């Protein structure tokens, strides 16, 4: 009976370590997604500013064209027509280039917005997975605590004098598990708050 309890306790501790490693990996992945989301938001802001700059440049070219047309009115007729034709061709080329750039920027903005939404969905799924993992860890800790208590009772009944050191070690392990349980509960609360924040951000975006 005692050996069986010890073996079961060892297996549960190994499972607990594996779950903790998985939790750590999931947290690292979540941090990476948050970083990528932040970078995409910065890139989206930069593209929006670039789009505004191109629009201002287009307006500036139009104003420059108007000024040149006013200056052409003062030139002789033949020279005026030639320069006017040249300016119109140049303006047409510049407008085509600007239109292509604007279309490209708009497509990039739409793509980035879709990518941001996908990242938000991924982060929500990761947070849900993290919550499930934390709940599983809490249940496992509860089971470990029950097994430890049962093991301590058996040791107290069967070997009161010969296993004092082992009993002290088990009590220490029990305290550590209680502390880990409190930390996991705290982490679960933080993750729930982050999930609520991400859901609000996704809903309003």
N, C-alpha and C positions, 0 to 999 in steps of 0.2 A: 504493500500500500504506500509506504513512504517512498520507495523507489519510483513507483508510478507517478506519484505527485511531483517528485523532483524532475522526472523526465518531461512531464507535461509542462511544468514551470519553465524548464529550459527551452522547450519548443515555442512556448508563448513569448518568451523573451527574444528569441531569434526572429519571430514574426514581428514583434514590436520594433526591433532594429531595422528590419526591412521596410516596414511602413514609415519609419522615421526618415530613412534614406529617400524613399519615394516622396515624402513630404518636402524634403529639402530640394530635391530635383524639381518638383512642381513649383516651389517658390522661386527658384532661380529662373525657370522658364517664364513665370509670371512677370518677374522683374524685367526680363528681356523683352517681353511683349509690351510692357509699359514704356520701356525705353524706345522701342520701335514706333510706338504710337506717338510719343512725344516728338520724335524726329519727323514723322510724317506730318504732324501738325505744323511744325516749323517750315517744312518744305511747301506745304499748302499755303501758308501765309506768304512765303517768298514768291510763289507763283502768282498769287493775287496782286502783290505789289508790282511784279513785273508786268502783269496785264494792265494795271493802271498806268504804268510808265509808258507802255506802248500806245495806249489811247491818248495820252498827253502828247506823245511824239507825233501821232497822226494829226492832232489838232494844230500842233506847231507847224507841220508841213502845209497844212491848208492855209494857215495864216501867211506863211512865207509865199505861197503861190499867189495869194491875193495881192501881196506887196509887189511881187514881180509883174503881175498883170497891170498894176497901176504904173509901174515904171515903163512897161512896154508901150503904154499910151503916148509916151513922150518921144519914142523913137520913130524913124521913118517907116513907111508902110511895109516895104518888102522885108527889111530887117526885122520888123516887128512880127510879121507873119512867120518868118523862119524861126525866130526865137520862141515864138508862141508854140509852134509845132514841136520844137525840141523840148520845151518845158512840159508840154502835155504828155509826151512820150515818157519823159523821166518821171513825171508824177504818176502816170499809170503803172510804171514798173514798181515804184515805191509803194503804191497802194496795194498792188498784188502781193508784194513781199510782206507788208504789214498784215494783210488779211490772212495770209498763210500762217504767219506767226501767231496771230490771235486765235485762229482755229486750233492750232497745235496746243496753245496754252489752255484753251477751254477743254480740249480733250484730256490734257494732263490733270486739270483740276477735277474733272468728273471722275477720272480713274483714281485719283488720290482720295476723293471723298468715298468712293466705293470701297477702297482698300481700308480706309479708316473704320468704316462700318463693319467690315469683315473682322478687323482686329478687335473691335469692341465686342463682337459676338464671340470671338475666340476667347477673349479675356473673361467674359461672363461664364462660358463653359468651363474654363479652367478654375474659376472661383467656385463654381458648383462642385467640380471634382475635388477641389481642396476641402470644401465643407464636408463632403462625404467621407473623405479620407480622415479628417479630424474626428468625425463622429465614430468612425471605425476604430480609430486609436483610443478614443475615450471608452468605447465598449471593451476593447481589449485590456485596457488598464483596469477597468472594473473587474474583469475576469481574473486578471493577475492578482489584484488585491484580495479577491475571495480565495483564490488558491493559496496565497501567502498566509492568510488568516487560518485557513484550514490546516496548512502545514505547521504553522506555529502551535496550533492546538494539539496536533498529533505529537509534535516534539515535546510539548509540555506534559502530555499524558504518558508517552512511552519512554522518553529519555530526558528526565528532568535534570540530571546531574552531569551527564557525559557530553551534552551538546550545547553547552552555554555559549560558546563562541559562534556556533552556527546560528543559534537563536539571535544573537546580537547582529550578525550579518543580515539575517532576514528582516529584522526590525529596521535596519538601515535601508535596506532595499525597499521596504514598505514606505518609508518616509520619502525616498527618492521618487517612487512611483506616484505618491500623492502630490509631490511638487510638480512632477511632469504633467499630471492630470490638470492641475491648476493652470500651468502654462499653456496647455493645449486648449483649455476653455477660454483663456484670454486671447489666444491666437484665433480661435473660432469666432469670437466676438469682433475682432479686428477685421477678419475676412468678410464677415457678414456686413460690416459697415462699408468696406470697400466694394462689395457686390452691390449694395444699395446705391452707392455713388456712381458706379459704372452703369447701372440700370437707368438711373436718372439722366446721366450724360447721353446714353444711347437713345433714350426716349425723347429727349429734347433736341437731339441732333437729327 
